[in-house]
Amino acid sequence: MKYHIATFGCQMNEYDSGLLANLLESVGCQVTSKKEEADFIFFNTCSIREKAEDTAIARISQIKSLKYKNPNLKIIIVGCMAKNKGKALFKRLPFIDYVIGPDHYKEIPEIILKQKSYQRVYTEFDETENYQGAYAKLQTPYSTSIGIQRGCNKRCSYCIVPYVRGKEKNRDPLDILAEVQSAADRGVSEIMLLGQTVNAYHKDDFSFATLLDKISQINGIERIRFTSPHPKHYNDELIDVLLSNSKICNHVHLPLQSGSDAILKKMRRQYNVENFLSIVERFRNNNPLYAVTTDIISGFVGETDEDFEQTLEVVKKAQFDNAFMFIYSPRAGTESFQEKETLSEEEKQERHERLVVIQNEITMQRNKLMFNRNEKILVERPSTKDPDEWVGKTENFKKVIFKPTKIVHPGDYVVCHINDIRGWTLRGEVVGE
């Protein structure tokens, strides 16, 4: 029996696809990259925006012909859209077989192989399911993600995640450490810890800072990353560990969302601009090259000209290394969806474009700070444009293209002298290992 998984959306979905892959392989299924060969096709879906759901539905619709050619093929929708839409998906996609939410992945082998029940929808929340002892398939032989937390308690007014992922559930720390150890034993040197508000992690006597420290003590682990933290949960204990532990990378993805205190309150973000900038300042005072990336929403419902100008000012002060910038779109099922929009699509687009111009210039200036430095690079893959060149990342998460002086493999570390910048990409010359 062969399976194929198509994944949409965030890194947590990528991790869950790895979790599902291991569960399937534990009962004898084999992966295939070709949908035409598969006995089971899974679509791990995203609901963060309506467009994400529309994209997934369009992709799923494209394989309808495979079902007609092979009536025994099982097509299964999992992930956030499965929870959000439930049985309504059968109206839009009548050829699918199962709709399964994020708390029911352990049941999937029995559901699809034994088929003891005619039930086709499994989307109820299970507050006890934290996938204890179920580890994800490695994403690469040298770098992988590990989920430490599921769900979210924040209920930001624009966000659907708590409604499709449920309440925050923090995984047992010993189970996390066992999964990290298992990855390290197979040669992984870089770990990305995942959670909706990952730095809010707490379980038994373990804080997030404690967990980071314990992971750093595992032999073979060289780099530790995490996403996405919440500004509210940066305390002195955590910041001290981040700045003192050499294995924790000098990069954080810290979502701002808005630079207006009024809008942050309206979003229910639980911090203000002063709190946010103080975190950035502590990182940058310790290391001016500490990379801070972020998320920003333009044109949130109720955002005034003054609110937006305040956002631009915060962007200039924070000097983000990069930013994911979005135009606000109402999301059915969220609190802010109930409010009347105050801006036209043209006004929101204009604000977005202004923000992009400013941030792009800041990104360019931040990249220039890397020029003429020696940086340790984790080698990832050959360049798509020139197979004689390779691509890797610095500790502060910047992509570097270089030409090896000898044979390299994904997962190797080399030291590069940064001697050129082309667009957003740094280029370097190998000077050591």
N, C-alpha and C positions, 0 to 999 in steps of 0.2 A: 504494500500500500504506500502511495506517495502523497506528499502534501506540498502545498505552495502557500506562502503567506505574503500578502501585499500590505505594507504598513503605511499609514498616513499619520501626519501630525508630529507630536512631541517626542522627546527622548524617552519619556515614560512608556509611550506606546512601543518604541523600539525595544525597550527592555522587556515589556510584556510579550512581544512577539518572540523574543529569545526564550522566555519562560514557557510559552506555549510550544515552541519547537522542542524543547527538552522533554516536555510532558508527552508529546507525540512520539518522539524517538524512543522513549522509555517503554513504549508498547509495540515497538517494531516498525513504526512508519519511517520512511526515508524522504528527505527533502528533495525537491526538484525545482529548478529555475524556470521550467516550462509549464505553463498552465495546462497545455494540451495533454501533458503526461499525468497530471495530478488526479488522484481519487478524491482529494479534499482540497478545496480552495478557500482560504481564510482571507477576509478583508478586515484588518485591524484599523478602526476608523476614529476620526477626530470630530469633535463637536464645538470647538472653541468659537468658530464663526459659522454662520449659515453657508458661506461659500465653501468651507471645508466639507460640509455634508453634501453639498451639491456636487463637488468634485468627486467625492467617493461614490456617490450614486451613479454618476456618469461613467466612471471606470467599471463599476460592477455591471452596469447595463451592457457593456461591450462584450462580456463573456456569455451572454445569454445563449448564443449559438452553440457553445461548448456543452451546455446542459442538454440541448436538443440532440446533439450528436451522441452524447453519453448519458443516458437517463440515470445511471448509477452514480454519476458525479454528485458530490455533496458540496454545496456552496454555503459558507457560514459567515455571517457578519458578527464581528466581536468589537469590543472597545466602547468608546464614549457614545458614538451615534447609536449603537445597539441599545444602550441604556436609555438614551434620550428619546428615540423614536419607537422602540419596542415593536409590537406587532403591526404598527402602521407601515413598517417597511415592506410587509408582504403585499400591500396594495400597490406600491410603486415598483416593487421587484418581485413579482409573483413566482418567479422561478427559483428563488433562494430556498434553503432548507431550514436553517436555524439562525436565531438571533440570540446572542449570548453576551451578557454584560461582564464587566471587569472582575466581579466577585465569584465567577463560576468557571474559571479556566481549568481548575483541577478536575472538574466533572467532564470536560470535553472528550477525553478518550473513551469514557464509558458511553457518553451520549451518542457519539458518531459511529463507534464500532459495534456496540451491543444493541443499540436502538431498541431498548426495552420499553420505551414509552413513545407515545405519539405527540408528547409535548414538544413544541418547537421554539418557545420563547423562555429564556432563563435570564431575567434581568433584575430580580429582587436584590436589594443590598443584603450583605451578610457581614454584620459588624464583627464577627469572630474570624473571618477569613483574612489571613495575612501571609499566606503562602509559606508558612513555616517549613523549612527543609526543602523547598522547591527552588532550585537555582536556574538562572537563565543561561542559555547557550552563549558562549563568548561571542562578542561582536567582531573582534579581531583577535589574532593570537597575542597581541601586545597591549591592547587597550580595550577596556570594556566598562559598561555601566552597571551599577548595582542599586536596585531600589531599596531604600531604607524606610520609606514612609509612603502610605497610600491615602488618598482623599485629602480633604482640606476643611478647616473650621472657620476660615476667614469670611467667606460670603461677601467679597467685594461686589459692589452693586451692579457691575457690568459683566460679571464672570459666571459662566455656567458650570464650571468644574465641580463645585460641591454637590450639584444636583445630579451629576452623572458619575462622579467618583465616590461620593459619600463622605462621611465624617473622617477626620484624620485618624489614621491607625499607624502607630509607630512599631516597626518590626523589632523582634527580640535582638539585642545587640550581639549575643553569642552566635546567633544564626547569621547575622551580617558578617561578623568576623570570620566565620567558617566559609562563607561564600568568597570573601576576599582571599582567604588562605588558599582555597581551591583554585582560584584564578591565578594567584601567584605561583602555585605549584606547577601550573601549565605554561608559565613563561610570561604572564601579563605583568607589565611594570607600571601601567597607568590605570587608575581607577577614577570613574566619575560617579559620585553618589547622587542619587535622585530622590526628590520629594517635592511636593507642591509648595511647601514652605520648609525647605529641607533643614534650615538652621533652627527651626522650632522643635526638632527631634528631641525627645526625652523618653526614656524607658528605664524603669527601675532606678538604679543609681547612675545611669549613663546620661549625660548631657551630650549635645552635639560636639562640644569641644572635647569631651572625654573620648567619644567615638573616634574622632579624627586622630587623636593622640594614639589610641590603641592600633588603629589601622597603620599608622606610620611606623609602628614597631614590627610589622610583618616583613620578613626578609623577602627581597625581590621587588617590593613596591617602591618605586622611585618618585612617582608623581601622583598627587591626590587632588582631584577637582570635585566640585559639587554645583548643583543647580536645582531649583532656583531658590535662593534665600529670600527672606522677607526683611526689609529694613528694621522692623520692630524688634527682631530677635537677635540683634547684635549687642551683646553685653561685653563687659571688660574681659571676662574669662575667655570668651570665644575670640575676640580680637587679639588678645595676647597670644593665644595658640596659633592663630593664623599668621601673625607676624614673627613668631619665634621658631616655628617648625619648618625646617628647610624642605620637607617633602610636600608641603601644601603649596600649590602653585600660586604665584603672585598675580592672580586674576580672579575677579568675581563678576558674575552677571547679577547686577543689582537693579531690579525694576523700579524706575522712578514713576512712570505713568503720567504724572503731571507735576509742573513746578509751581502750581497755585495751591496754597493751603486750603482755600475754599473748595476747590475741585477735589483735592485729596480727601477732604472730609465727606464730600458728596459721594465719592467713590468708596468710602468706608475703608481707607487704606491704613488707618491706625498709626500714622506718623505724620510729621510735618516737614517742610523743606529744611528747616534748621537741623532736625534730627538726621535727615538724609545726608546733607552736606558734611555734617560732623563725622560720619562714617567714612566718606570719601577722603576727607582731610586726614584722618588717622592713617589710612593706608598710604596716601601719597606723601605725608610727612616722613613716614618710615622708608618709603621707596618711591621716588618720583616716577619710576617706570611701572609701578603697580597698575595693571590694566583693569579698568572698570568699564563694563559694557552694560547696556540697559534696554528697557522697553519703554516706549512713550506713545501715548494715545493723543492724537490731534482731534479737536472738535467734539470733545465729550459733551453730552447733553447739558446745556446750561453754561457752557464755557463762554466767557465774555472776551472781548479784545484784550482787556487787562489781564485776565487769567492766562491767555495764550502768551502775551508778552512776558509774563513772569516765568513761564515755562522756558522760553528762549533764554532768559537771563540765567536760569539755573543750569541749562545745558552749557552755556558759556563758562559758568563758574566750575562746574563739575569736570569739564573737559573729558567726556567719555571717549574711550578708545573706539567704540563702535556702538551703534544703536539699532534696534529693530523698531521701526517707526510705523505706526498704523493709523489709519483714518477710522474714527469711531463709527461703528455700525451697530444699531440696536440688536440685541440678542434675545429672542423670545424665551421666556422662562426666567429672565433675570429681573432684578428690582428696577434697574434703570430703564428697562424696556417700557415700563408703565408711564414714563415721563414724556412729555411732548418735546420734540426736537426744536431747537432754537436756531439752528444754522442750516443753510442750504448745502447741498452736496458740493456746489462750486466754492462756497466759503470754506468748507472743511478741506477740500482739495488744495486751495490756495495756502491755507495754514500749513498743511502737510509739506507742500513744496518748499515753503520758507524754512521750515525745520530741517528738511533734508539738506538744503544748501549749506546751512550753518554747520550741521553735524559732519557733513562730508569734508568740509575744510578743517574742522577740528581733528577728524580721523587722520587726515593727511599730515597735520602738524604732529600728532602723537606718533605716527609711524616714523617721522623724520628723527625723533629722539633716539631711535634704535640705530641710526646710521653710525658706522665706524666702531661698532661694538662687537665683541666676541660673545656669541650666545650658544648655549647647549640646545641642540635640536633633536626632538624625537622623530626619527624617520618614519614616514607613513606609506608613501607609494611613489611610483614613477610619475613624472609630469605627463599630463594628457597631451600637451603640445609638443614636447620633446622627450622621447624615451631615454635620452642620455642624461636628462636632469631628473632630480628627485624633489619631493615635497615633504616638508616636516613642519613641526610647530615649536616655537619657543615656549619657555615656561609660562610667559605671560600671554600665551594663546595667539601669537601672531604667526601667520604662514610665511615660510621661507622656502624659496626655490634655490637649489644648489646643484653643482655638478660634482659627483663623488670622485675622489682620487683613487679609490679602490672599490671593490664590490661591496655594496651595502644591501641590507635586507630590511623590510618593514619591522620596526621594533628596535632597531639599532639606535644608538645615540652618537651624534657627531657634534663637534664644535665648529661653528661657522663664523667667519668675520663678515658682518653685514656691510656690503660695499656698494649697494645699489637699491633703488626703490622704483618700481614700475607700477603705476596705479596704486592699488591697495596692497600690493605684494612686495615683500622684502626679498632681496636676492643676496646670496652669500657665497663665500669661498671657504672650503673646508680647511681648517688649520689644526685640527686635532680630533681626538676621540673622547 
